[in-house]
């Protein structure tokens, strides 16, 4: 038994018989001949090939996740330097780094 959708123009949908849909056709798997795409010879449609760049990204991602957000030793050293009055800011160095960051961001935007 096949159900029909009617009255699409009026905004309401009716199944025609009011009953449940009795059968559903299975979808064609990706890479099958009917889908128009072809898998590389010798590879099954459910195989995955990971590139070297993807491996490198995964390695870097894991390294970032494993790195603590706060370097406790550095924070402690800075706190001691500030408390003792030995901490100084090199304004020229800060400005140079800010300009470099702006240039780097500008290059990546193009």
N, C-alpha and C positions, 0 to 999 in steps of 0.2 A: 504494500500500500504506500503510495506517495502522497505527501502533503504538499499543498500549494500555498504560496503567499499571495494574497490578493489585496486589493484596495490600497496599493502603495501610494497613489496620488492623494488620498484623503488623510494620510498621516496615521491611520490605524492599520494594524496588521492582523490578519486572520489566518488560521491554519486550514481553513476550509472545512475540516471534519471535527475540529475541536479535540481530536485525539493526540496522543504523543507520537513523535516521530519514531518509526519502527526500525529504520536501518540507517546507518551512516556509512558512507564510503570511506575507506582508509585513505589517508593522504599519501601521495607519492614521496618516497624518501629523497632527500637532497642528493643530487648526483646521479639519479636514475636516468635511464634513457628517455623517459617521458618528460622529464623536466627541462631538457635541452642543454644541461650542463654535463660536462664529462669529467670524470675523475682521472687522474694520471694513471697510465697503465701500470698494473701491479698493485695499485693502492686501493684499499676498500673504501667505500663512501664514508665510513666512520673513523678513518685514520686522521691524525693530526701531525703536521710538520711544524716544528718550532724553529725559527730562524736564530742565527747567532745574535742578532741585535735584540730579539725578544729575550734570549737568555741573559744578555748583558743587562737589560732593563730589569729583569727579575732579580738578578744579583744585586744591582744597585738599590732596588726597592727594599730588599731584605736588609742590606747594610744600613739604610736610613731607619728602618723600623727597629733595628738592634741598637742604634745609637741613642743614648739618653738625651732627653730634651734639654736638660740643664747639666752643665759641667760643674759639679759640686766643688772640685778643687779650684777651678778658675774663679768661681764666685767667692770662695773663701779668701783667696789671694787678693781679689779686688776689695773685699770688705776690709781686710787688714790694711791695705794701702790707703784706702779712704779714711779709715779711723786714725791712722798715724799721720795723715796729711801728706803722704808721699805720692798720691795719685794725681797725675796731671794729664790734661787733654791736649793733644797736638791738633789745633784747629786746622792747620794746613793739610794734615794727613786725612782728617775727617772730610774736609771739603773735596780733596782729590778723589777719595773713595766714592763720595756721593756723585761726582761728575762722571767717574768711570762707570758706576752703576747706571746712570742715565744714558750714557752712550751704549752700553751693552743692551739695555732694554730697547733703545731705538733701533739698533741693528737687528734684533730679533723680531721686531714688529714688521719689518719690511718683507 
